[in-house]
Amino acid sequence: MNFNLIGQKIAEARIKNNKTQESLAEELNISPAFLSNIETAKRRPSLSTLILIAEKLNLSLDYLIYDKDIKIEINNDIYIKQLFKQLERLDENKKQKFLDIMDYIAKKL
């Protein structure tokens, strides 16, 4: 993982969300100094802290870690869009059956 890039993304998103280091740190229940160290890659946050940061800044964890946003990729893929439309029509029991079938198919490929 590129912690320099992760820190930059956190700082950019924090500023875009009009949050100071102090206000975001308070929401995260960490010290402003620790948040500053995360943003400058002097300290590495735990996975749970990264998840919380992503939630508070309305970011996806994959965007922070991999430099791409799976949500955007999904929205741009016509096949996945069609699949989601079909799934939305199903009740929970049928969704589980669908997932079981997809799992079976994936294992056979």
N, C-alpha and C positions, 0 to 999 in steps of 0.2 A: 504494500500500500504506500502511496505517495502522501505522507503526512503533511508535507508543505502545501500540496494542492488541496488536501482536505481542509486545512486551516484557512486557506485563501477562500475557499467556497463558503465556509462557515462565516467568515468575516463579511464577505460580500452579501450573503443572505441576511445576516444580522442588520447590516446597514440598510439594505433594501426594505427590510421590515421595520425600519425606524426604531431599532432597539440599540441601547448602549450595551457595552460589555457588562456593566453593573446590573442593568435590568434583566438581561438574558441570564446572567449568572444566578440571579435571585430566583428566576423561574426554574432553573436547573438544579437549584440547591447546591451550587458549587461556588467557590470564591471567584471574584473577577480576575484575580491573578492567575488562577488555573485556566480560566477561559482564554485569557490573553496568551498563556503558554501553549494552549491547543492551537489557537489561531496562528501563532508564529512557529509552530512545530517544535517547540522546545520540550513539550510533554505530549505523550500519546494517551488519548482517552480510551477508556474501556469500551467494549461493544455496547453495553447498556447506556453509557453516557452518549455515545454517537447516536444511538436510537432516539434517545430523549432530545438531543439537539435537533435531529432531523424532524421530529414531531413538532417541536416548538417553532421551528423555522419553516414548516410546511414544505420540507424537502423529502425526497425519497432517499433511502439509505444507499441504494445502488448508485444514485447520482453522486453522493458524497464519496463513495469508495471507488467506483469504477469509471467515473467521468462520463457516464451516460445515464439517461433517465429511462428506465424500462417503461414507465407510463406513457411517455411520448412515443416510444417505439411501438408499443401496443396500439396506441391511437392511430398510428400511421400504417398499420398492417391490416388490410382489408379482410383477410381470412380470420384474423383474431377478432375483429369487430363483428363479423358475421357469427362466429362461434359464441361470443358474449351475448348477442341478441337472442340466439337460440336458448342459451342457458338461463337467461332472465325469465323466460316463459315457464320454466320448470319449477315444481315445488321442491322442497329440500330433499325428500326421499329420492326423487328422480335425479336430482343433481348428484347425489351420492352414487347412484347406480351408474350414471354417466362417467363419473370419475373412476369408478372401479373398472369400467370397460376401457377407458383410455389408459389406465395403468396396465391392464392386461395386454392391450395392443402394443404399448411402448416396450414392454418386456419381450414381446415376440419379434420386434423389429431388429 
